[in-house]
């Protein structure tokens, strides 16, 4: 209002001109302030997402290496991870999506530069003019025109519409790159889990084979006792049944080995039937629980969280661009070249032209307003997606901490159970040999011992899987060093 009050003291002609100038300035200022308010509101809301101060599930104290799989001290696993990062097909797709995003960013930013075109045209026309000999007759006159020159056009980005679009596209590139890093983290964890699952199933197969040998020896002893009249035929049949039940486990374990082998090879971009070599016989012992840090660290260590925030910022820029679309467009075009009626005289006559103009949409059926509302809705969607991603990240870490903690307890209980099962089998067999009990007690103790052995091995494998899940959920910055290993995506 102050600007309009000052304008009342100026001469009418100047007052009218200044009013237009002031109105133009106020429109510009309001557009900038409105755009800034939209940009800040989403970011401020995203940064206000509640973050817990610590993890309820507790934490360890050991320092986790930046490349967490190195803590296993398994050279074969490290080589598998290197193969993954260079040959995984999901990552190759992610690299291709980065190329697409970069190309779109260049395409969007090209509007900030003037467009230059080489133009050429030739025309021929026939015009009828009154005859000099007779006023009632018309004489055709043939004309030709040839032109050749350069034309340039440029739209002044007064309201920042194009700059906002370009920035949004550049942020899209960052987000897609972070998507690749997120995929790399998940795939690395999957490779580690498949690798140790393969080791576990191989160990399970060897354990079952050893149990089959032990049960076979036990069957021989029962047969010997039966031949001497010290055991019944029922004892022999019970032991044979136990041995058959144990033998039936082998095909299932062998099938699991094949399935995991196929999964691992697909992750590495290989033929699923490629043999996996140098598989250890036993699972590794885990190092002490790693320190989980603070929940706030996930905002910088998790690429999926960072990508979600980047997409909020991209949405802010697109809102600003949509708002700017409602304001006048100012453009300049110029051309310079040559024109003549014949090619021989083409370069004897120069033609140039400069045009400046502004365009204001008076009515478009609410299309621009609808686009503003759409981009604002996209921004809200991205905001809710960010909040969900943050909450899921916290939940993943809490869940991994709690699962590992309880799994450690479970493994400890199984070890105790294994010792008791061994003692129970020895006592049951002693009583059976001394005629103090039937063979069913021995058979029950033997089944319990062998089942506990298999459960303990599976529980140790699950514990490793939970540790891998914890390492993945904590994130890291090692993914920022990932580079394309082949030339498939090189740009000329």
QUIWO-V413032 format. One record per backbone hydrogen bond with DSSP energy under -0.5 kcal/mol. CO is the residue of the C=O (numbers start at 1). NH is the residue of the N-H. Records with the same first field share a line. If there is no record, write none. Layout:
CO->NH ; NH
//
This chain:
1->5
2->6
3->7
4->8
5->8
6->9
7->10
11->15
12->16
13->17
14->18
15->19
16->20
17->21
18->22
19->23
20->24
21->25
22->26
23->27
24->28
25->29
26->30
27->31
28->32
29->33
30->34
31->35
32->36
33->37
34->38
35->39
36->40
37->41
38->42
39->43
40->44
41->45
42->46
43->47
44->48
45->48
46->49
55->58
62->64 ; 291
66->68
67->70
68->71
69->72
70->73
73->75
74->78
75->79
76->80
77->81
78->82
79->83
80->84
81->85
82->86
83->87
84->88
88->92
89->93
90->94
91->95
92->96
93->97
94->98
95->99
96->100
97->101
98->102
99->103
100->104
101->105
102->106
103->107
104->108
105->109
106->110
108->111
109->112
110->113
115->153
117->119 ; 151
119->149
121->147
123->145
125->143
127->129 ; 141
129->139
134->131 ; 137
137->131
139->129
141->127
143->125
145->123
146->340
147->121
148->338
149->119
150->336
151->117
152->334
153->115
154->156 ; 332
156->158 ; 330
157->160
160->164
161->165
162->166
163->167
164->168
165->169
166->170
167->171
168->172
169->173
170->174
171->175
172->176
173->177
174->178
175->179
176->180
177->181
178->182
179->183
180->184
181->185
182->186
183->187
184->188
185->189
186->190
187->191
188->192
189->193
190->194
191->195
192->196
193->197
194->198
195->199
196->200
197->201
198->202
199->203
200->204
201->205
202->206
203->207
204->208
205->209
206->210
207->211
208->212
209->213
210->214
211->215
212->216
213->217
214->218
215->219
216->220
217->221
218->222
219->223
220->224
221->225
222->226
223->227
224->228
225->230 ; 231
226->229
232->236
233->237
234->238
235->239
236->240
237->241
238->242
239->243
240->244
241->245
242->246
243->247
244->248
246->249
247->250
248->252
249->253
250->254
251->255
252->256
253->257
254->258
255->259
256->260
257->261
258->262
259->263
260->264
261->265
262->266
263->267
264->268
265->270
266->269
271->274
275->277
278->280
289->61 ; 62
290->60
294->297
295->298
296->299
297->300 ; 301
298->302
301->303 ; 476
302->306
303->307
304->308
305->309
306->310
307->311
308->312
309->313
310->314
311->315
312->316
313->317
314->318
315->319
316->320
317->321
318->322
319->323
320->324
321->325
323->326
324->327
329->359
330->156
331->357
332->154
333->355
334->152
335->353
336->150
337->351
338->148
340->146
342->345
343->346
345->348
346->349
349->339
351->337
353->335
355->333
357->331
359->329
360->362
364->367
366->370
367->371
368->372
369->373
370->374
371->375
372->376
373->377
374->378
375->379
376->380
377->381
378->382
379->383
380->384
381->385
382->386
383->387
384->388
385->389
386->390
387->391
388->392
389->393
390->394
391->395
392->396
393->397
394->398
395->399
396->400
397->401
398->402
399->403
400->404
401->405
402->406
403->407
404->408
405->409
406->410
407->411
408->412
409->413
410->414
411->415
412->416
413->417
414->418
415->419
416->420
417->421
418->422
419->423
420->424
421->425
422->426
423->427
424->428
425->429
426->430
427->431
428->432
429->433
430->434
431->436 ; 437
432->435
438->441 ; 442
439->443
440->444
441->445
442->446
443->447
444->448
445->449
446->450
447->451
448->452
449->453
450->454
451->455
452->456
453->457
454->458
455->459
456->460
457->461
458->462
459->463
460->464
461->465
462->466
463->467
464->468
465->469
466->470
467->471
468->472
469->473
470->474
471->475
472->475
477->480
478->481
479->482
487->490
//
